[in-house]
């Protein structure tokens, strides 16, 4: 059975992303399949918590914003799984992550 857990707050800077990252790791360590999605479009940062474990793909990883733009630009189905980054924690456990979107040069975020 699947579950969705959401971390939400009106106020920024209260530790939502840190809580998400820590709970995701704990659930993955327990052997559960975990997908984290960074919906914080104003101040994204989930990828920073897992930076040292992220696969090197140049410096570009596509995410939620890129998925939505791709889906709106075409009449064809867009596979959301193409926007997922697999994070391997040195072979001990893994989790999946969708960042909010690629960080473009000159873009604040």
Buried (B, 14 or more C-beta within 10 A) or exposed (E): EEEEEEBEEEEEEEEBBEEBBEBBBEBBEEEEEBEBBBBBEEEBBBBEBBEEBBEEEEEEBBBBBBBBEBEEEEEEEBEEEEBBBEBEBEEEBBBBBBBBBBBEEEEEB
